[in-house]
Amino acid sequence: MDERVRDEPGPRRHWARTALAGIEAAEETEDALAQALDPHPDVQAENNVRRARAVHAAAMGLGPAGCAAAAGVPEAMLAKWRAQDPAFDTALTAASALAGAHQVAAPGKVSGLGLRLLLQAVARGVHTGTAATYAGLRSDQLLRLRRSNPLVSELVDVALQQARDRRGSRRRPRRTPTYRLVSIGEQLQPPPGDDRP
């Protein structure tokens, strides 16, 4: 990459927007190709593809949160699949062991797949701290990464802006005060052993 892109905020912002548009386009293309091959997929076939994505994420060194994000399911669903499907559980365990044996992802470091999952989640409106777990990072590690790498920081900023743009005017309304209604006509019975008058 050209050094000027690393130093100037204007080209960096343009680069980040282009990169995120490419991520979104790749996802749309993958969906369109799958639709072309099987216009009427069944749930089982879709879940099998999701399981394969989870195994791939495990082989890339991602933990349960990242595997679930790659599969597009909640972590609870991933855990349920593991409990119900011994072959899937074995494959996920083996993929994780492979990643560990070959040091695919060092602790506190993010892979390209992890960064992609993080950016996709942030762009959909997921809190950055939660999205960081998909990449195997803690919030403080993501903050340090953003401070040390202006390109990553720009990517996250653009993803946050996309989330705001998608949300538009659908901002969460202010919480109205809530009240609990209590009937004053009935006396509450004191708990047993309470001798107060």
N, CA and C of each residue as an Amber inpcrd file, in Angstrom:
protein
   591
   0.8390000  -1.1730000   0.0000000   0.0000000   0.0000000   0.0000000
   0.8820000   1.2330000   0.0000000   0.4490000   2.2410000  -0.6680000
   1.1790000   3.5010000  -0.7810000   1.2610000   4.1540000   0.6020000
   2.4460000   4.6590000   0.9600000   2.6360000   5.2950000   2.2640000
   1.7230000   6.4940000   2.4690000   1.4010000   7.2120000   1.3960000
   0.5390000   8.3880000   1.5440000  -0.8360000   8.0040000   2.0760000
  -1.3330000   6.8120000   1.6940000  -2.6460000   6.3650000   2.1690000
  -2.6080000   6.1530000   3.6730000  -1.4730000   5.7300000   4.1910000
  -1.3520000   5.5050000   5.6320000  -1.3710000   6.8160000   6.4140000
  -0.9340000   7.9100000   5.8330000  -0.7460000   9.1460000   6.5780000
  -1.8450000  10.1770000   6.3960000  -2.5190000  10.1890000   5.2740000
  -3.5070000  11.2320000   5.0060000  -4.9090000  10.7340000   5.3520000
  -5.6760000  11.5080000   6.1520000  -7.0010000  11.0530000   6.5620000
  -7.9990000  10.9640000   5.4060000  -7.9440000  11.8520000   4.4210000
  -8.8960000  11.8140000   3.3070000  -8.8100000  10.5230000   2.5180000
  -7.6310000  10.1820000   1.9800000  -7.5010000   8.9150000   1.2530000
  -7.7470000   7.6950000   2.1380000  -7.3840000   7.8110000   3.4040000
  -7.6100000   6.6940000   4.3260000  -9.1100000   6.4460000   4.4900000
  -9.8920000   7.5010000   4.6090000 -11.3460000   7.3660000   4.7400000
 -11.9360000   6.7420000   3.4760000 -11.4640000   7.2140000   2.3170000
 -11.9320000   6.6690000   1.0420000 -11.5720000   5.1840000   0.9420000
 -10.3500000   4.8480000   1.3300000  -9.9110000   3.4560000   1.3010000
 -10.7880000   2.5910000   2.2160000 -11.0800000   3.0830000   3.4110000
 -11.8860000   2.3220000   4.3690000 -13.3010000   2.1150000   3.8360000
 -13.8850000   3.1440000   3.2450000 -15.2290000   3.0020000   2.6610000
 -15.2260000   1.9710000   1.5450000 -14.1910000   2.0180000   0.7060000
 -14.0770000   1.0580000  -0.3960000 -13.9120000  -0.3590000   0.1410000
 -13.0900000  -0.5130000   1.1730000 -12.8760000  -1.8420000   1.7650000
 -14.1660000  -2.4010000   2.3480000 -14.9080000  -1.5770000   3.0840000
 -16.1650000  -2.0470000   3.6710000 -17.2120000  -2.3290000   2.5980000
 -17.2340000  -1.5370000   1.5430000 -18.1550000  -1.8050000   0.4350000
 -17.7960000  -3.1390000  -0.2230000 -16.5120000  -3.4270000  -0.3150000
 -16.0740000  -4.7070000  -0.8720000 -16.4890000  -5.8790000  -0.0080000
 -16.3980000  -5.7220000   1.3070000 -16.8320000  -6.7830000   2.2220000
 -18.3230000  -7.0480000   2.0440000 -19.0980000  -5.9760000   1.9820000
 -20.5470000  -6.1090000   1.8060000 -20.8810000  -6.7250000   0.4470000
 -20.1740000  -6.2980000  -0.5990000 -20.4080000  -6.8340000  -1.9360000
 -20.0560000  -8.3190000  -2.0080000 -18.9810000  -8.7160000  -1.3380000
 -18.5860000 -10.1330000  -1.3300000 -19.6570000 -10.9880000  -0.6630000
 -20.2270000 -10.4730000   0.4070000 -21.2860000 -11.2040000   1.1120000
 -22.5290000 -11.3310000   0.2290000 -22.8840000 -10.2460000  -0.4460000
 -24.0410000 -10.2690000  -1.3470000 -23.7960000 -11.2140000  -2.5310000
 -22.5800000 -11.2200000  -3.0470000 -22.2330000 -12.1020000  -4.1580000
 -22.3300000 -13.5620000  -3.7390000 -21.8190000 -13.8760000  -2.5570000
 -21.8910000 -15.2450000  -2.0600000 -23.3430000 -15.6960000  -1.9160000
 -24.1940000 -14.8080000  -1.3960000 -25.6160000 -15.1310000  -1.2630000
 -26.2640000 -15.3300000  -2.6300000 -25.9170000 -14.4830000  -3.5980000
 -26.4930000 -14.5890000  -4.9380000 -26.0580000 -15.8780000  -5.6230000
 -24.7970000 -16.2670000  -5.4600000 -24.3240000 -17.5220000  -6.0620000
 -25.0120000 -18.7250000  -5.4380000 -25.1720000 -18.7010000  -4.1320000
 -25.8730000 -19.8020000  -3.4590000 -27.3220000 -19.8740000  -3.9300000
 -27.9430000 -18.7280000  -4.0920000 -29.3350000 -18.6680000  -4.5800000
 -29.4280000 -19.2020000  -6.0050000 -28.4330000 -18.8950000  -6.8400000
 -28.4360000 -19.3720000  -8.2270000 -28.3000000 -20.8920000  -8.2850000
 -27.4960000 -21.4520000  -7.4020000 -27.3000000 -22.9040000  -7.3960000
 -28.4740000 -23.6500000  -6.7890000 -29.1030000 -23.0480000  -5.8110000
 -30.2220000 -23.7020000  -5.1290000 -31.2610000 -22.6470000  -4.7680000
 -32.2110000 -22.3860000  -5.7030000 -33.1840000 -21.3180000  -5.4580000
 -34.1170000 -21.5870000  -4.2760000 -34.2400000 -22.8480000  -3.8720000
 -35.1370000 -23.2020000  -2.7610000 -34.3760000 -24.0380000  -1.7290000
 -33.4150000 -23.4230000  -1.0330000 -32.6440000 -24.2030000  -0.0640000
 -33.5030000 -24.5780000   1.1390000 -33.1940000 -25.7250000   1.7020000
 -33.8980000 -26.1090000   2.9200000 -33.0650000 -25.6840000   4.1310000
 -33.6850000 -25.7120000   5.2660000 -33.0420000 -25.2410000   6.4930000
 -31.8210000 -26.0940000   6.8200000 -31.9240000 -27.3990000   6.6040000
 -30.8070000 -28.2870000   6.9170000 -29.5740000 -27.9370000   6.0860000
 -29.7790000 -27.6920000   4.7840000 -28.6590000 -27.3330000   3.9140000
 -28.0500000 -26.0010000   4.3440000 -28.8840000 -25.0540000   4.6930000
 -28.3820000 -23.7490000   5.1550000 -27.6010000 -23.8970000   6.4480000
 -28.1040000 -24.7040000   7.3680000 -27.3980000 -24.9150000   8.6290000
 -26.0720000 -25.6410000   8.4150000 -26.0190000 -26.5480000   7.4350000
 -24.7620000 -27.2330000   7.1350000 -23.7100000 -26.2370000   6.6490000
 -24.1150000 -25.2890000   5.8210000 -23.1880000 -24.2520000   5.3580000
 -22.7430000 -23.4010000   6.5470000 -23.6680000 -23.0850000   7.4230000
 -23.3190000 -22.2910000   8.6090000 -22.3280000 -23.0480000   9.4950000
 -22.5360000 -24.3420000   9.6510000 -21.6000000 -25.1500000  10.4440000
 -20.2110000 -25.1410000   9.8100000 -20.1650000 -25.2310000   8.4830000
 -18.8760000 -25.2060000   7.7860000 -18.1650000 -23.8690000   8.0160000
 -18.9160000 -22.7940000   8.0210000 -18.3120000 -21.4780000   8.2800000
 -17.7650000 -21.4080000   9.7060000 -18.4770000 -22.0150000  10.6370000
 -18.0020000 -22.0300000  12.0260000 -16.7010000 -22.8270000  12.1320000
 -16.6080000 -23.9600000  11.4510000 -15.3920000 -24.7690000  11.4750000
 -14.2340000 -23.9890000  10.8470000 -14.5050000 -23.2780000   9.7600000
 -13.4720000 -22.4570000   9.1310000 -12.9740000 -21.3910000  10.1090000
 -13.8880000 -20.7480000  10.8110000 -13.4980000 -19.7200000  11.7810000
 -12.6450000 -20.3310000  12.8960000 -13.0030000 -21.5290000  13.3380000
 -12.2120000 -22.1970000  14.3750000 -10.8120000 -22.5110000  13.8530000
 -10.7100000 -22.9270000  12.5940000  -9.4030000 -23.2180000  11.9980000
  -8.5670000 -21.9490000  11.8350000  -9.2310000 -20.8050000  11.7970000
  -8.5240000 -19.5240000  11.7110000  -8.1760000 -18.9770000  13.0890000
  -8.4690000 -19.7470000  14.1360000  -8.0730000 -19.3740000  15.4840000
  -9.0920000 -18.5790000  16.2680000 -10.3130000 -18.4710000  15.7650000
 -11.3400000 -17.7170000  16.4860000 -12.0040000 -18.5990000  17.5340000
 -12.4620000 -17.9750000  18.5920000 -13.1360000 -18.6880000  19.6630000
 -14.6160000 -18.8690000  19.3730000 -15.3830000 -19.3000000  20.3780000
 -16.8150000 -19.5570000  20.1790000 -17.5950000 -18.3500000  19.6640000
 -17.2890000 -17.1590000  20.1650000 -18.0130000 -15.9660000  19.7050000
 -17.7360000 -15.7170000  18.2270000 -16.4920000 -15.8580000  17.8120000
 -16.1400000 -15.6620000  16.4110000 -16.7200000 -16.7360000  15.5120000
 -16.7150000 -17.9720000  15.9850000 -17.3000000 -19.0720000  15.2020000
 -18.8010000 -18.8610000  15.0170000 -19.4680000 -18.4330000  16.0720000
 -20.9040000 -18.1630000  15.9810000 -21.1750000 -17.0020000  15.0320000
 -20.3500000 -15.9550000  15.1220000 -20.5290000 -14.8040000  14.2320000
 -20.2910000 -15.2050000  12.7800000 -19.2870000 -16.0350000  12.5290000
 -19.0130000 -16.4900000  11.1650000 -20.1660000 -17.3200000  10.6310000
 -20.7950000 -18.0810000  11.5140000 -21.9400000 -18.9090000  11.1120000
 -23.2240000 -18.1020000  11.0200000 -23.2170000 -16.9080000  11.5980000
 -24.4160000 -16.0730000  11.5750000 -25.4810000 -16.5290000  12.5470000
 -25.0330000 -17.1270000  13.6520000 -25.9670000 -17.6110000  14.6700000
 -25.5050000 -17.1450000  16.0410000 -26.4160000 -17.1240000  17.0220000
 -25.9910000 -16.7920000  18.3910000 -25.1050000 -17.9030000  18.9630000
 -24.3000000 -17.5570000  19.9540000 -23.4300000 -18.5500000  20.5920000
 -24.2240000 -19.7060000  21.1880000 -25.4170000 -19.4200000  21.6870000
 -26.2430000 -20.4830000  22.2610000 -26.6170000 -21.5200000  21.1980000
 -26.8820000 -21.0670000  19.9760000 -27.2050000 -21.9930000  18.8870000
 -25.9860000 -22.8360000  18.5360000 -24.8070000 -22.2100000  18.5170000
 -23.5810000 -22.9550000  18.2370000 -23.3700000 -24.0330000  19.2980000
 -23.5780000 -23.6820000  20.5550000 -23.4400000 -24.6560000  21.6470000
 -24.4570000 -25.7870000  21.4960000 -25.6650000 -25.4530000  21.0770000
 -26.7040000 -26.4710000  20.8670000 -26.2950000 -27.4210000  19.7390000
 -25.7730000 -26.8630000  18.6520000 -25.3080000 -27.7110000  17.5560000
 -24.2150000 -28.6580000  18.0260000 -23.3050000 -28.1290000  18.8310000
 -22.2100000 -28.9740000  19.3340000 -22.7440000 -30.1000000  20.1980000
 -23.7360000 -29.8010000  21.0120000 -24.3020000 -30.8240000  21.8910000
 -25.0930000 -31.8750000  21.1080000 -25.7620000 -31.4530000  20.0460000
 -26.6250000 -32.3570000  19.2920000 -25.9070000 -33.1190000  18.1810000
 -24.7820000 -32.6140000  17.7180000 -24.1040000 -33.2000000  16.5690000
 -22.6520000 -33.5120000  16.9370000 -22.3750000 -34.7580000  17.3290000
 -21.0100000 -35.1100000  17.7430000 -19.9680000 -34.9120000  16.6300000
 -20.3610000 -35.1290000  15.3810000 -19.4160000 -34.9430000  14.2730000
 -19.0210000 -33.4700000  14.1510000 -19.9870000 -32.5900000  14.2990000
 -19.7040000 -31.1590000  14.2420000 -18.8300000 -30.7480000  15.4120000
 -19.1360000 -31.2530000  16.5930000 -18.3490000 -30.9260000  17.7780000
 -16.8980000 -31.3860000  17.5980000 -16.7200000 -32.5730000  17.0670000
 -15.3760000 -33.0990000  16.8290000 -14.6340000 -32.2440000  15.8020000
 -15.3350000 -31.8620000  14.7290000 -14.7090000 -31.0330000  13.6910000
 -14.3020000 -29.6730000  14.2460000 -15.1560000 -29.0770000  15.0520000
 -14.8460000 -27.7680000  15.6330000 -13.6660000 -27.8690000  16.5990000
 -13.6620000 -28.9160000  17.4010000 -12.5560000 -29.1320000  18.3370000
 -11.2480000 -29.3610000  17.5910000 -11.3050000 -30.1790000  16.5280000
 -10.0930000 -30.4560000  15.7400000  -9.5910000 -29.1920000  15.0390000
 -10.5090000 -28.3910000  14.5080000 -10.1150000 -27.1490000  13.8310000
  -9.4610000 -26.1870000  14.8170000 -10.0080000 -26.0920000  16.0100000
  -9.4060000 -25.2320000  17.0450000  -8.0240000 -25.7380000  17.4380000
  -7.8820000 -27.0620000  17.5680000  -6.5850000 -27.6480000  17.9080000
  -5.5710000 -27.3960000  16.7910000  -6.0100000 -27.5010000  15.5510000
  -5.1380000 -27.2270000  14.4070000  -4.6400000 -25.7850000  14.4330000
  -5.5550000 -24.8640000  14.6940000  -5.1720000 -23.4500000  14.7660000
  -4.1690000 -23.2140000  15.8880000  -4.3850000 -23.8630000  17.0280000
  -3.4650000 -23.7180000  18.1490000  -2.1080000 -24.3340000  17.8670000
  -2.0940000 -25.5160000  17.2360000  -0.8330000 -26.2070000  16.9460000
   0.0160000 -25.4300000  15.9510000  -0.6230000 -24.7630000  15.0090000
   0.1150000 -24.0220000  13.9910000   0.1710000 -22.5220000  14.2780000
  -0.2730000 -22.1390000  15.4630000  -0.2360000 -20.7460000  15.9050000
  -0.8070000 -19.7990000  14.8530000  -2.0040000 -20.1420000  14.3880000
  -2.6700000 -19.3350000  13.3600000  -2.9850000 -17.9420000  13.8930000
  -3.4580000 -17.8670000  15.1060000  -3.8170000 -16.5710000  15.6940000
  -3.2190000 -16.4800000  17.0910000  -2.3040000 -15.5560000  17.2630000
  -1.7210000 -15.3330000  18.5830000  -2.7310000 -14.6090000  19.4620000
  -2.7490000 -14.8890000  20.7560000  -3.6700000 -14.1920000  21.6520000
  -3.4700000 -12.6790000  21.5780000  -4.5700000 -11.9630000  21.4840000
  -4.5110000 -10.5150000  21.4220000  -4.2460000  -9.9550000  20.0340000
  -4.0600000 -10.8380000  19.0530000  -3.8570000 -10.4160000  17.6590000
  -5.1230000 -10.7600000  16.8850000  -5.3780000 -10.0110000  15.8510000
  -6.5920000 -10.2360000  15.0710000  -6.2040000 -10.6840000  13.6640000
  -6.9460000 -11.6470000  13.1460000  -6.7310000 -12.1230000  11.7790000
  -7.6110000 -11.3250000  10.8280000  -7.3940000 -11.5140000   9.5460000
  -8.2330000 -10.8430000   8.5530000  -9.6900000 -11.2420000   8.7020000
  -9.9330000 -12.5390000   8.9430000 -11.3100000 -13.0030000   9.1370000
 -11.9190000 -12.3680000  10.3810000 -11.1400000 -12.3170000  11.4520000
 -11.6390000 -11.6990000  12.6860000 -11.9760000 -10.2340000  12.4880000
 -11.1160000  -9.5190000  11.7650000 -11.3790000  -8.1070000  11.5020000
 -12.6260000  -7.9420000  10.6390000 -12.7940000  -8.8190000   9.6570000
 -13.9840000  -8.7450000   8.8020000 -15.2560000  -8.9630000   9.6250000
 -15.2490000  -9.9620000  10.4990000 -16.4190000 -10.2280000  11.3350000
 -16.7110000  -9.0540000  12.2670000 -15.6570000  -8.4870000  12.8230000
 -15.8110000  -7.3240000  13.7030000 -16.4450000  -6.1660000  12.9410000
 -15.9230000  -5.8670000  11.7550000 -16.4390000  -4.7420000  10.9690000
 -17.8730000  -4.9700000  10.5210000 -18.1840000  -6.1880000  10.0930000
 -19.5590000  -6.4860000   9.6830000 -20.5230000  -6.3010000  10.8490000
 -20.1260000  -6.7610000  12.0210000 -20.9950000  -6.6360000  13.1900000
 -21.1860000  -5.1720000  13.5730000 -20.1080000  -4.4030000  13.5970000
 -20.2120000  -2.9860000  13.9530000 -21.0980000  -2.2630000  12.9500000
 -20.9340000  -2.5580000  11.6670000 -21.7460000  -1.9100000  10.6320000
 -23.2230000  -2.2600000  10.7710000 -23.5320000  -3.4180000  11.3540000
 -24.9320000  -3.8100000  11.5940000 -25.4810000  -3.2090000  12.8800000
 -24.6180000  -2.5550000  13.6630000 -25.0940000  -1.8980000  14.8750000
 -24.7100000  -2.5900000  16.1660000 -23.8930000  -3.6310000  16.0930000
 -23.4320000  -4.3170000  17.3060000 -22.4200000  -3.4190000  18.0100000
 -22.4800000  -3.3580000  19.3160000 -21.5520000  -2.5540000  20.1140000
 -20.1180000  -3.0120000  19.8250000 -19.1840000  -2.0760000  19.7490000
 -17.8090000  -2.4240000  19.3910000 -17.1690000  -3.3900000  20.3850000
 -17.5220000  -3.2880000  21.6450000 -16.9760000  -4.2170000  22.6390000
 -17.4310000  -5.6410000  22.3900000 -18.6920000  -5.8010000  22.0330000
 -19.2210000  -7.1250000  21.7080000 -18.6080000  -7.6300000  20.4100000
 -18.5350000  -6.7590000  19.4120000 -17.9570000  -7.1450000  18.1190000
 -16.4870000  -7.5360000  18.2760000 -15.7820000  -6.9180000  19.2060000
 -14.3760000  -7.2560000  19.4350000 -14.2290000  -8.7150000  19.8590000
 -15.1970000  -9.2240000  20.6260000 -15.1120000 -10.6220000  21.0630000
 -15.2020000 -11.5730000  19.8690000 -15.8850000 -11.1670000  18.8110000
 -15.9560000 -12.0020000  17.6170000 -14.5750000 -12.2050000  17.0190000
 -13.7250000 -11.1960000  17.1470000 -12.3680000 -11.2590000  16.6010000
 -11.3800000 -11.8210000  17.6240000 -11.8760000 -12.1900000  18.8010000
 -11.0110000 -12.7310000  19.8370000 -10.2760000 -11.6620000  20.6200000
 -10.8190000 -10.4510000  20.6270000 -10.1940000  -9.3400000  21.3370000
 -11.0710000  -8.8720000  22.4900000 -10.4190000  -8.2870000  23.4840000
 -11.1400000  -7.5680000  24.5240000 -11.2780000  -6.1230000  24.0630000
 -12.1320000  -5.3760000  24.6950000 -12.3380000  -3.9710000  24.3290000
 -11.0490000  -3.1640000  24.4200000 -10.2610000  -3.3970000  25.4800000
  -9.0180000  -2.6410000  25.6320000  -8.0030000  -3.0030000  24.5480000
  -8.0130000  -4.2640000  24.0950000  -7.1100000  -4.6610000  23.0140000
  -7.5260000  -4.0040000  21.7000000  -8.8350000  -3.9140000  21.4670000
  -9.3050000  -3.2390000  20.2610000  -8.9290000  -1.7580000  20.3070000
  -9.0660000  -1.1380000  21.4590000  -8.6990000   0.2720000  21.5990000
  -7.2110000   0.4790000  21.3080000  -6.3530000  -0.3870000  21.8530000
  -4.9190000  -0.2880000  21.5840000  -4.6200000  -0.5090000  20.1030000
  -5.3150000  -1.4510000  19.4940000  -5.1230000  -1.7080000  18.0680000
  -5.5140000  -0.4880000  17.2450000  -6.6230000   0.1310000  17.5990000
  -7.0670000   1.3270000  16.8790000  -6.0780000   2.4780000  17.0540000
  -5.5210000   2.6100000  18.2340000  -4.5540000   3.6930000  18.4830000
  -3.2430000   3.4510000  17.7270000  -2.8620000   2.1830000  17.5870000
  -1.5760000   1.8830000  16.9480000  -1.6870000   1.7270000  15.4330000
  -2.8930000   1.5010000  14.9230000  -3.0520000   1.2670000  13.4910000
  -4.1520000   2.1820000  12.9490000  -3.7810000   3.2800000  12.2960000
  -4.7880000   4.2280000  11.8120000  -5.7210000   3.6310000  10.7540000
  -5.2590000   2.6290000  10.0210000  -6.1330000   2.0050000   9.0170000
  -7.2690000   1.2260000   9.6890000  -6.9340000   0.4850000  10.7320000
  -7.9650000  -0.2480000  11.4730000  -8.9200000   0.7390000  12.1340000
  -8.3790000   1.8020000  12.6920000  -9.2180000   2.8150000  13.3230000
 -10.1970000   3.4150000  12.3130000  -9.7080000   3.6930000  11.1270000
 -10.5670000   4.2610000  10.0780000 -11.6460000   3.2700000   9.6530000
 -11.2720000   1.9950000   9.5420000 -12.2590000   0.9660000   9.1880000
 -13.3750000   0.8970000  10.2310000 -13.0000000   0.9270000  11.4970000
 -14.0040000   0.8730000  12.5720000 -14.8650000   2.1360000  12.5520000
 -14.2440000   3.2930000  12.3320000 -15.0100000   4.5440000  12.2590000
 -16.0300000   4.5030000  11.1170000 -15.6180000   3.9980000   9.9740000
 -16.5360000   3.9150000   8.8310000 -17.6510000   2.9170000   9.1200000
 -17.3270000   1.7960000   9.7630000 -18.3590000   0.8170000  10.1250000
 -19.3530000   1.4280000  11.1160000 -18.8480000   2.2040000  12.0780000
 -19.7400000   2.8850000  13.0240000 -20.6540000   3.8680000  12.2950000
 -20.1000000   4.5880000  11.3240000 -20.8990000   5.5320000  10.5510000
 -21.9730000   4.8010000   9.7460000 -21.6340000   3.6490000   9.1820000
 -22.6190000   2.8590000   8.4460000 -23.7540000   2.4270000   9.3710000
 -23.4180000   2.0500000  10.5910000 -24.4500000   1.6600000  11.5540000
 -25.3620000   2.8400000  11.8600000 -24.7690000   4.0190000  12.0370000
 -25.5880000   5.2090000  12.2990000 -26.4740000   5.5270000  11.1040000
 -25.9260000   5.4040000   9.8970000 -26.7100000   5.6840000   8.6870000
 -27.8680000   4.6960000   8.5310000 -27.6160000   3.4370000   8.8500000
 -28.6800000   2.4260000   8.7450000 -29.7730000   2.6720000   9.7670000
 -29.3350000   3.0790000  10.9410000 -30.3020000   3.3310000  12.0090000
 -31.1440000   4.5480000  11.6720000 -30.5240000   5.5410000  11.0410000
 -31.2360000   6.7480000  10.6330000 -31.9410000   7.4070000  11.7880000
 -33.2230000   7.6820000  11.5840000 -33.9970000   8.3630000  12.6210000
 -34.6100000   7.3770000  13.6110000 -34.2680000   6.1140000  13.4580000
 -34.8180000   5.1140000  14.3780000 -34.0150000   5.0810000  15.6710000
 -33.7470000   6.2150000  16.2040000 -33.0210000   6.2690000  17.4710000
 -33.9200000   5.7440000  18.5750000 -33.2900000   5.1680000  19.5380000
 -34.0330000   4.6350000  20.6620000 -34.7200000   5.7770000  21.4070000
 -36.0290000   5.6810000  21.6260000 -36.7040000   6.7790000  22.3240000
 -36.2380000   6.8600000  23.7750000 -36.3330000   8.0580000  24.3010000
 -35.9760000   8.2290000  25.7070000 -36.8930000   7.3860000  26.5550000
 -36.3350000   6.8650000  27.5700000 -37.1150000   6.0200000  28.4590000
 -38.0460000   6.8830000  29.2950000 -39.3140000   6.5440000  29.2700000
 -40.2660000   7.3000000  30.0770000 -40.2530000   6.7510000  31.4940000
 -40.5570000   7.6000000  32.4530000 -40.5850000   7.1130000  33.8360000
 -41.6540000   6.0290000  33.9900000 -41.3270000   5.0290000  34.7710000
 -42.2910000   3.9610000  35.0260000 -42.6860000   4.0170000  36.4930000
 -43.9010000   3.6300000  36.7240000 -44.4290000   3.6510000  38.0750000
 -45.0340000   2.2900000  38.3770000 -44.9760000   1.9350000  39.6410000
 -45.5790000   0.6960000  40.0750000 -46.8290000   1.0550000  40.8700000
 -47.9320000   0.4750000  40.4440000 -49.1830000   0.7580000  41.1440000
 -49.3210000  -0.1730000  42.3420000 -49.6490000   0.4270000  43.4710000
 -49.8190000  -0.3430000  44.6940000 -51.1800000  -0.0050000  45.2510000
 -51.9230000  -1.0300000  45.5910000 -53.2320000  -0.8010000  46.1800000
 -53.0430000  -0.4490000  47.6520000 -53.6180000   0.6810000  48.0660000
 -53.4670000   1.0770000  49.4640000 -54.6450000   0.5960000  50.2950000
 -55.6310000  -0.0060000  49.6580000 -56.7900000  -0.5000000  50.3910000
 -56.4870000  -1.7950000  51.1070000 -55.5020000  -2.5440000  50.6320000
 -55.1740000  -3.8210000  51.2540000 -53.9170000  -3.6570000  52.0930000
 -53.9620000  -4.2050000  53.2880000 -52.7880000  -4.1790000  54.1430000
 -51.8890000  -5.3500000  53.7620000 -50.6100000  -5.0830000  53.6290000
 -49.6720000  -6.1670000  53.3680000 -49.4580000  -6.9420000  54.6520000
 -49.4640000  -8.2420000  54.5530000 -49.2340000  -9.0840000  55.7220000
 -47.7380000  -9.1160000  56.0090000 -47.3680000  -8.9020000  57.2850000
 -45.9450000  -8.9480000  57.6280000 -45.4120000 -10.3720000  57.4420000
 -44.1410000 -10.4940000  57.1350000 -43.5810000 -11.8400000  57.0000000
 -43.6460000 -12.5780000  58.3260000 -43.6820000 -13.9020000  58.2850000
 -43.7300000 -14.6860000  59.5450000 -42.5500000 -14.3610000  60.4320000
 -42.8080000 -14.2280000  61.6820000 -41.7520000 -13.9270000  62.6440000
 -41.5390000 -12.4480000  62.8720000 -42.2480000 -11.6020000  62.1300000
 -42.1300000 -10.1530000  62.2920000 -43.1810000  -9.7280000  63.3000000
 -42.7550000  -9.2350000  64.4450000 -43.6950000  -8.8840000  65.5220000
 -44.0060000  -7.4150000  65.5610000 -43.7290000  -6.6710000  64.4720000
 -44.0410000  -5.2500000  64.4710000 -45.5460000  -5.0400000  64.4090000
 -46.0480000  -3.9350000  65.0510000 -47.4830000  -3.6920000  65.0330000
 -47.9670000  -3.2170000  63.6780000
